[in-house]
Amino acid sequence: MTKTALSGETKSRYEALQGMPVTVLQIGEGNFLRGFFDWMFNECLKQGLMEGGVAVVQPRPAGREKIRQLAEQDGLYTLVIRGMEEGVPVSRREVIPVFSDVFDPYEEWGRFAELAASPHLRIVVSNTTEAGLVFRPESLGSGPILSFPGKITYLLFQRYQAFKGAKDSGLVFLPCELLEQNGDTLRNLVLQYAKDWNLPEDFREWVQNHNRFLNSLVDRIVTGYPDLQEAETWFKEWGVRDPLLCTAEPYHLWAIEAEPELEKLLPFRKAGLNVYFTKDLKPFQQRKVSILNGAHTWMAPLGLIYGLVHVRELLEHRELGQRVKQAVLNEILPTLPYAREELESYARTVFERFANPYIRHRLEDIAMNALSKFRVRLLPALTHYGGRGEPAPEQLVLGFAGLLRYYRVEQRADGSFAGRKLSGETYIVRDNPDLLVLISEIWLHGQTAGESTEQTVYRLLGEEKIWGQSLADLKGLAAGISFWLNRWEEEEQR
């Protein structure tokens, strides 16, 4: 896939892009930004709502191969959007021409500094994963800076010097890392680096007062490169190969904590995209965490002990598929302080996304670190009922029972922790080793001491190290979990 493969309207837009200045710096070369932000930017360009091009660099040295591939392909790649829209399967293919500059900042650090001094640069978008938004002390030298927030500090200081601290020379930052208050976190890290490097106080004030670090929440499943056989079939059909081929679901959401007037700079809604400018991200975050992520966390341990592999399999399971919907609609939604109609609409969208025939979302991947995920995603719903003196609801109890059954593990000689499916097959649990040791010891003690299932469950629920609080006295919880554990044990013995 290079510019020679282009034709028609896409070729015209690509050629026009070459004469445009860079208005966006993108730190992140991976699938997500290419299937999310770059697609959005392209939609705005097609409608004449934005101008300029995107300069893309990788945040880590390890990303240089993808940057090299992008440069070899003239910054072009193919995006295929496929999935379900209102119950109808859709599949759309498009070449995305938004990158007007592609380079490795570790090899061409001077080009990174040059961007800082550009009067056309307005926006910086990033996705460096949550691990990128941390402070790692390093020296400010003449060469490349490794950390992401360190790079941003350097970029801003170069810009501050180039424009002599002009109030209108600040930038708008749109971090897409999956971290609450990601914009605030990035700003605070920049200020921390500025202080650590003894940069002028006036610069720090300029960073705070004349740059925008916007908190945002992103939501789209970007599945990246498809199955090899499927990709080869497409390449034969298209008559062109593309090693940077990317796939994504149709659904997308971007909630940005900013005033609606910012749409003049970021006209995403005008382009018909599902983007919201809001004063408060909490409703968007709570809805996603409780419904989408909560359903995932309910499904994963249960599905794995039942021998299921993918999310869609569980949704199609004769019993669990209905139960997860009941858990969301009847037990989670009533705990959220928002309009029921809006919540139900979002939940329907979530289940349609789960049913996407093109996405193979592995339960094993979702189940990693399920203990901490459960605390954030499902425990608030359980404690909601407990705080009202009501018994724990049936489906949430089942999900909790599945979690504890999944974590019924034994430590192996190699240090890993293995559990057993209802079929007797084994699996490996990936989580905090200290918590896995604690849980395995409680299960082992219950077995060797001849405890009843409910006694062992009661001790597991009482461990504040696991849950952040004792859950042992939540009405009906221990008994309800024990019912399912005993039932599964009986099924195994048949």
Secondary structure, DSSP 4 states (H G I P E B T S, - for coil): --GGG--HHHHHHHHHHTTSPEEEEEE--SHHHHHTHHHHHHHHHHTTS--SEEEEE-SSGGGHHHHHHHHHTTT-EEEEEEEEETTEEEEEEEEE--EEEE--TTT-HHHHHHHHT-TT--EEEE---GGGSS-------SS---SHHHHHHHHHHHHHHHTTT-GGG--EEEE--SSTTHHHHHHHHHHHHHHHTT--HHHHHHHHHH-EE--EEEE--EEES--HHHHHHHHHHHT---TT-EEE-S--EEEEES-GGGGGT--TTTTT--EEEES--HHHHHHIIIIIIHHHHHHHHHHHHTT--BHHHHHTSTTHHHHHHHIIIIIIGGGSSS-HHHHHHHHHHHHHHHT-TT---BHHHHTTTHHHHHHHHTHHHHHHHHHTTPPPPHHHHHHHHHHHHHT--EE-TTS-EEEE-TTS-EEEE-S-HHHHHHHHHHHHHHHHTT--HHHHHHHHHT-HHHHSS--TTSTTHHHHHHHHHHHHHHHHH-
